[in-house]
Amino acid sequence: MPEPVTSQAAQPPIRPRVNDFVVKFANVNGSGSASANGLFARSILRMGVPVAARNIFPSNIQGLPTWYEVRVTEAGRLGRRGGVDLMVAMNPQTWDKDVAELEAGGFLFYDSTRAIPASKFREDITVIGVPLTAMCNARYELPRERQLFKNIVYVGALAALLGIDPAVIEALLAEDFAGRDKLIAANVEALHMGVEHVRQHLEPLSLQVRRADEVGDRIYVEGNQAAALGAIYGGASVCAWYPITPSTSLAEAFTAYCQDLRTEPETGKARYAIIQAEDEIASIGMVVGAGWNGCRAFTATSGPGVSLMTEFIGLSYFAEIPAVIFDVQRGGPSTGMPTRTQQADLLACAYAGHGDTKHPLLLPADPGECFEMGAQAFDLADRLQTTVFVMLDLDIGMNEWLTEPFRWDDSRRLDRGKVMTAEMLEAGADFGRYKDVDGDGIPFRTYPGTHPTKGGYFTRGTSRNPYARYSEEGAVYVDNMQRLLRKFETAKSLVPQPVVRPAKGKTKDAVIYFGSTTPAMHEALEMLEAQGRKLDAMRLRAFPFPAQVEDFIAAHERVFVVEQNRDAQLRTMLMTELGIDPAKLVPVLHYEGAPITARFISGEIAQLMSLGQIEAAE
């Protein structure tokens, strides 16, 4: 067995960094590393230290590089910081890139079974070599065992290097493999192979995990799971969907939750309908049909699916039928980068359809809001009688985030909006399906079969008068289209309102942001403040934009708009909807596919502010 390597270059003494560093795993997709890396992150959580984990993986089954980044953050910073302090380099194909990503003074952990030329290292980092392959070859006979247990061996080695209690990992293994004692024992053995090797040959690193009490009762959950549970809470009973990364796990989670929560305990009868349709067109058609029937229905998809659904979305808008679409955004255009994250479907969703259309968008910032907005979307769809989009992205949807426990209120009642009952019809109510009775643009509707002779109407996607009778008269069409605008105006007071974070002291500069950018943005604001750069900040939570948004922009000379797409789609919507001078809205754009970092945001804004000061001086 090769001699262990402890350091490629002598390093000066380094002060310990406790509960505040970034570890990145570089692996090969399909090697079984994902569960081991997740085990590493969860073990730190069990020690009471928050983590922010990001999985960056390819759109194939195996063979391509994959990365898993874990930010250990007792301060609870859940966005990406940028930079890596410890690189676990398990993929020779990406070695040079991985080594280059390390911060000066950082640590490189690698499998030292085979010798690597000194030229492949850096003088300003510390190298830790553990002969993982040799250790596993000596212990295990089957190639698959050697591969899988090597992952657990390096988790054990890292635990010893970083001060993670092996007993915590053992407890997690016992939970993961409950009832399979032999598998538990085999994994525990592999774990201690790594632990004992480090204890005998190496010294602990200056990066250390120490027990804390900063996790509290928070839960660790994916946004897709949270949104699916929110749909249950919101009264959804119909899901029609077609598989597409990164939204598939949302529909799968809804299926699992329905089996527990939408099944009658006594009879086993299912009180839900879940259909995997032949394509996205069929799935949205089923959702619209169910919505017309009075069911709360949704589909989950991503940008390419929204493109195929556009005609039915337009029908929902014009015929005024409730529907909910969870759009888990990914890199585009077309199939783009299916396993990378972006916020690039805003324009496509806000104006999906043919002709003049506008749809409400809800913009959750974390799994907690995925749950809340996942439920709220169904109330809004019923109130507004239209399609409502919940705009997740891959970063929220497919990564586990630390979030507050979801609040479930058994007294909550579904808001069905303006529904005319049989009693109202019997009392002589003047029912006009598309008639604005009180100026808010929202008409009354009836459910099929409400009354044997009254309240019926023909649902169509063509123009009609307030009583749902076919008409192509220009004045009738214009009147209906203006009513739809009044309804959209009403939506401004119904959607989630923005959240403002004022700077400490007066400032002429501001920033607008939304969604998964939020945690990195909050940290970036602190970085900028430390540099003496003050900004008022507003987090948008929905479209249409409430009146507060226009007032916020008007109160500042310059507003940075931070978003994860190339074409500044949110900025375009702000200009279009609010008539804002383009020169006032300064784009800060990130669209490489990896989640945005605090360092990127603060660096870009600082540079733009400096340029602005130079231009003003000139």
N, C-alpha and C positions, 0 to 999 in steps of 0.2 A: 504494500500500500504506500503511495507517495507520502512524503513528509508534508505536514500541514504548513501552509504559508500564513504567517501572521501579519506581515507588513511588507509592502514593496518598497516603501521609502520611509526613513525615519521622520517622525512627526513631533513637533513641539507639544508640550502638555496642553490639553484642551479641557476647558471647564465643562463639567457635565451639562447636557441639555436634557432636562427632565420633562416628559409629557408634552413636548413641543418640537416635532420633527416630521419629515416626510419619508416614507419608505415606498419604493416602487419595485414591483416584481416584473421582470421581463421573461416571459415563457413562450412556449409553442402551443397554439390552439389544439385541443384534443389530447393534451398530455395528462389531463386529470389534475392540473394545478389549481383550477378555479375553486374547488371546494377547500383545498388546503389554504389558499390565500384568504378565503373568506373566514376560515377557522382562525387564522392569525388575527384578523380584524376584530372578530367577535371576542377573542380572548382578552384583548385590551379593553373592550367595553365592559367585560365582566370584572375587570379590575377597577371599574369606576371612572375610566378615562374616556372621554368622547373621541370618536374617530369620524373622519369623513372619507369614504371610500369611493373610488371611481374605477369602473371596469372599462377598458378600452380594447375592444376585440374585433376580429375581422369577420366578414360576412361569408365565411365558409365553415365547414365542419371541423377540419383539422389541417395542420401543416403550416399555417401562416402565423406571424408573430401576434402575441397578445400581451397586454400590460394591465396591471392592477396596482392602483396607487392608493396608499393608505396614509392619510394625514392624522397623526396623533396630536390631539389638540385639547389640552385640559381647559383652555379658554373657550372651547365650544365653537370654534370657527369652522363652519361646515362647507365653505367654498374651497376651491383649489387655490393654494397659495402661489404655486409656480416654483420650480426648482425641486431638486431631490437631494436628501441628505444621506440616504442609504439605498443603494441599488442592488437588488438581488438579481444578478445576471445569469439566467438559466438558458438563454438562447444565443448560441454562437453567431447566428445570422444577423442579429441586431447589436452585437457587442460594441462596435465603435460608437454607434449612436447612443447607446445606453451609458457608456463610460463618459461621453461628452456631456451628457445631461447632468452629471453630478456637480453639486456645488463644490467650490474649493474647500478643502478640509473635510470633505465627505468620505463615505465608506463604500467600498465595493465588495460585495459578498459573491463568491463564485465557486463552482465545482472544480477543485484543483486536481482531479484525477489525472487529467492530461496537462502537461506543461504548456504554458502560454508565454510567448516571447515578451520580454520586458517592454518592448516598444508598444505593446498593446495596453499598457497601463499609463497612468499619469503620475507625475512627481508630487502633485499637490493633493493627493487622496491617500487614504489608508486602505490596503487590500487585505481581505480576509478570505483565505482559501480553505475549504473543507472538502475532502475527497468523497463526495456524496456517492458517485457512481461506484467507486471501488468498495465503499462500505456496503452498498446494497447488493453488489455482485457477490460479495463474500457471504451475505446472509440469505439471499433469496435465489431460488432456482428459475422460476418462471419470469420471462421478460416483462410481462405486464405487471407482475408484483414488484419487480425492480423499479419500474417507472413510477407506479402509484405511490409506493412507500418512500421513494426518494423525496417526494413532495413533503411528506410528514416528517422525514428526517431533517429537512432544512427548516421546517417550522420549529422543531425542537432546538436546533442550533441557534436560530434567531431568538428563541425564548431565553436561552442561557446568555446570549450576548446582550440582550436588551433588558433583562431583569423581569421578564414575564413569568409568573408562577406556573410551572408545569401542571400543578394540580388543577388549575383553572381550565387548561386545555383538556386534561383528562376528563373533567366533568362535562365539557362540551361534547367530547367524543362519545361519552356514555349516553348523552341525550340524543345525539345524531344517530347512533346505532343501537338504540334501545331494543333489548330482546335478542340481540345478536352478539352474545358474549365473546365468541371466538374472534369476531371482527374487531370488537372493542380492544381485546387483549393484543391483537396484532398491531393495531394502530398505536396503542400506548407503548408497545415495545419499540416501534420505529421512532416515535417521539423521543424516547429516552436514549436511543442511539445517538441522536443529534445533541441532546442535552449533555450527555456524558462526554462526548468527543470534545465539545467546547470546554467543559470544566477541566478536562485533562490537558488540553493543548493550547487554549487561547485565554485571553483576558476579556472581561466585559467591555463593551464600548462606552464612549462618553455619552451616547444617546441612551437614555434609560426611561423605562416605564415604571412608575411608582404608583401604588394604590392611591386612589382619590375617591371622592364622593360627588362627582360632577355629572354623572349620567342621570341619577335620580330615577324617576318612574318613566322616563322617556322610552319610546319604542323604536325599533330599528326595522324599517319597512320600505319596500319599493313603492314608488308613486303609482304604478299600475295596479298593484294590490289595493292601495288606499282608494283609488278612484273606483275600483270595482265594488268595494265595500260601501263607498259613498253612493253608488248607484242603487245598491240594496236599500240603504237608508232613505234614499230619495223616492223609493216606491217603484223602481223599475222592475218589470216582470217579463219583458221581452228583450232579447238580444239576438240580432242577426248580424253575422260577421263573416269576413273572409280573412284567412291568415295573412299577415304582413308584418315584418319587423319594422318598428319595435313595439307594436301594439298587441301582439298575439297574447301575451301573458295577462293582459287586462281582461280579455274575454274568458280566458281559462280560469282566472281567479274568480270572476263572476259566476262561472259554472260551479266551482267548488263551494262558494258561499251559498249559492242557491240550494245546493244539495243539503246544506245544514239549516239554512234559515228560511227557505221558501218551500219546504216539504212538510206536510202535515204529519206530526209525530204518530198519531193514532193509526192513520190509514196508509201512510207512505205516499200519498198522492202529491204529485208535483204541482205547485202553484206558479209555474213559470214556463216559458218557452224559449229555448236557445237553439238557434238554427245556424249551422255552418253552411252558408249559401255557396252557390257555384262561382260567384264572383262578387265584386264590390257593388256592381249595379243592382244585382238581385238583393243584396243585403240591405241597401238603403231603401229599396222599394218595399221590402217587408217592414222596415221600421216605420216608413210613412203610412203604410196600410194599417199597422197596429196603432199608430198615433191617431189616425182618423177614427178608429174603433173605440178610442178612449183609454187604451193601454199606455203605460209609460214605457217607451221603447228607445233603444239606442244601438249604435254600432261603434266599433273601435277600429281605427285605421291609421294610415299615415298619408303623406302628401300624394303619392301616386293613386291611392284609393280615393282621396277627395276629388281628384281630377275625373275619375270614372263616375263618381256620384253626382256630378254637377247638375245634370238635368233634373234628377229627382229632388235635389236641394232647392232648385228653382221652383219646382212644383210645391214643395212645402212652404216656401215663402209666399207664393202668389195664391195658393189655395188655403193658406193659413192653417197648416196642420202641425202640431207639435212633434218635434224629433230632437234627439240629442246625439251629437257626434263627438267622441273622444279622439282627437287628433294628436297622436304621439309623434311629434315632428322629428325628422331625420335629415341628413344631408341630401341635397338635391342638386340639380334638377333630375327629372325622370327617376330612374332607380338610384342615381347618385351614389351616396355612401350609406348603405342601409343600416350599418351599425355605428354610425357617427351621429353626433347631436348637432342640431341647429334650431334656430327660431325663424324658419324661412317660409312658413305657410300662412303668414298673417294676411297678405293681400289675397291669396287664393281662397281663403276661408271667409274673410270678411265680405267679399263681393262675389262669392260663388253663385253661379246661375247664368241665365241668359237675359240680356237687357239690364234694367236697373234693379239691383238687389243689394241688401245690406243685412248682415247677420250678427247677432251678439256673439262676442268672444269672451270667455272667462280665462284668466291668466294666472293659474296657481303657481306659487313660488316654491312649494315643498310638498311632501306627501300629506301633511296636515291639511293644506288647502286643497289638495287633490280630493281628499275625502269630503271636505265641506262643500267645495264647488261641484263635486260629482253629484251631491244630493241637490244642491241649489239649482243646478242646470235644469232639472226636471220641473221644478216649480216655475222657473222662468219660461221654459218652453210652453207650459200650459197657460201661464198668464199672458204671454205674448203671442201664443198660437203660431209658433215658427220654429225653425231649426236653431238650436243653440250649440255652439262649439265650446268644448273644454280643451284648451291648448296646452297639453303637456309637451314634453320633448324627451328624447332618449335619456338624457342625463337624469331627469326626475323619474321617468317611467321605469327604467330598467336598472337603476342603481338603488342600493339601500341607503336611506337617510335616517338620521336620528331626529325624532320629532316627538312633540307632546302627544300623549294618548288621545285617541279620538273620543269626542264627547257624544254619547248616544242618549237622546232624550225621548223616553217612551211616550211623553205627552205631545210630541211633535205631530202636527197634522199637515197633510199634503195640501198645497195651495193649487186648486184646480182652475182658478181664474173664473172668467165669465162663462158659466154653463147654464143654459136655460133648462129648467126642469119641467116635468109634465104638469105640475101644479101651477107654475107660472103661465104655461100655455093655456091651461084650462081657465085661468083667471082673465084671459084675453090679452096677454102681452103681445105687442107688435113685434114679431120675430122677423128680422131681416139679417140673414147670415153675415153680410158684410156691411152692416149699418153701424155707423158711429153714434152711439146713443148719448155719450157724455163728454165728447171732445178729446178723449185720450187716444183715439185711433183704434182701440181694441173693440171688436164686435162681440156679441154673444154667439155661442155655438151650441149645438145639441149633440148628444151621443146618438148613434143609430138605435132606433127602437124606443126612443124616449116617449113618444106618444103615437097612438095608432093612426091619427089623421092630421096632426099638427106638428110643426117643427122640422119637417123633412125638407131637404134641399138637394140639388144636384151639385156635387163637388166636381169642379173642372179646373183645368189649368189655363183656360182661355178667359178673355175679358167678360165681365158680367156687371150687373148693377147691384145696388145694396141688397136686393132680395135674391141674389144668386141667379138671376135670369140672364141668359146670354145676351151680350150687347157688344157691338164694335163701334159704338158712337164715341167720337173723340172726347167729348166732354165727360162722358161716363167713365172712360178709361182714366182720364186725368184726375177726376175726383177720387177714384179708388187709389191711384198711385200717391196722391197727396195724403190720403188717410194713412197709407202704409208708412209714410214719412212721419206723421204725427205719432204713430205707434212706436217708431224707432226713437223719437224724441222722449216719449214716456219711459222707454227702457233705460234712459240715462239715470233715472232716480231709482230704478229697481236693481240694477247690476251692482256688484261689489264696488265700493268707492275706493279711490286711491289713498295711499298712506304717505304722509309727508314726514320727512326727517329734517328738521331745520338745522342749519349750521349754528355753531356757537358764535354769535355776532352777525352783523349785517354783511351781506354779500350780494354782488350783482350777477353772480354766476350760479347756475343750477344744473342738475342732472336728472334725467328721466330714464327709468329702466323697468324691467318686468321679468316675471317668470324665474327660471332657474339661475339667472344672472344674479339674483338677490344676495345670497351670502357672500359671494366674491365682491360684489359692489359695496356692501357694508364695510368689509375690511379695507377695501380701496379708499373709501371715504376717510377712514382713520389714518391711513398712510398719507393721504393728501393733507389732512389737517396737521399732521406732524411736520409737514413741509411748509406750513403756513398758508396752505391753499384751502379756502373755505368754499363749500358749495351747499346750497339747499338741495334736498333730494326728494323726488317723488316716485313712488313705485305704483305703476299702473296695474290695476287688477281686472280691468274689463274694457271692452269696446261695446257700445258707443262710449265716447269719452264724456264723463260728467262735466258740468260747468266748471268745477273746481280746477280742472286741467288747464283750460284756457286762461283762467285767472292766474294760475301759477306761472305759466309761460309769460304772460303779460307783465308780471312783476319783476322779471329779470331781463338783463341785457343780452345774455348768452345762455343757451341751454344745450348741454351735451345730451345726446340720445344714444344710450348704450344698448346694443342688440347683437345677436349672434346670427347674422346673415350678411350677404354681400351688398345688397341693394338698398339698405336702410329702409326697410319696409315700414317699420313703425313711424319713422320720421316722415315718410311719404303720406301715411294716413293722417298724421297730425297736421300736415300742410293742407291736405285735401279737405279734411273734415272741419278744421278750425280756421282755415285761411291764414295760416302763420307764414310770415316772411321766411323763405328758405335760409337766408343769411343768418337768421337768429338761431336756427337749429343745427347744431354741429354734430355730425355723425361720428360715433366711436364703434367700429365694426370688428367683429371677430367671427371667423367662419371656417377655421381649419378642421373642425370636426371634433376636436377634444373640448371639453367644457372650459369656459373662460376662466381666467385666473385673476386674483386680486392684483398681482404685479402688472399684468397686462393693462388692466383698466387704469390703475394709478399712473403707470408710465405714459400711456396715451394721452390722458387728460392733462397731466403735468406738462407734456410737450406742447399740446395745443394751447394751454394757458400761457406758456412762455412765448410761443409764437405770436399770440394775440397781444401780449405786452410789448413785444418788439415792434409790431405793426402800428400799435397805438402811439408809440414813441416817435416813430418815423413820420 
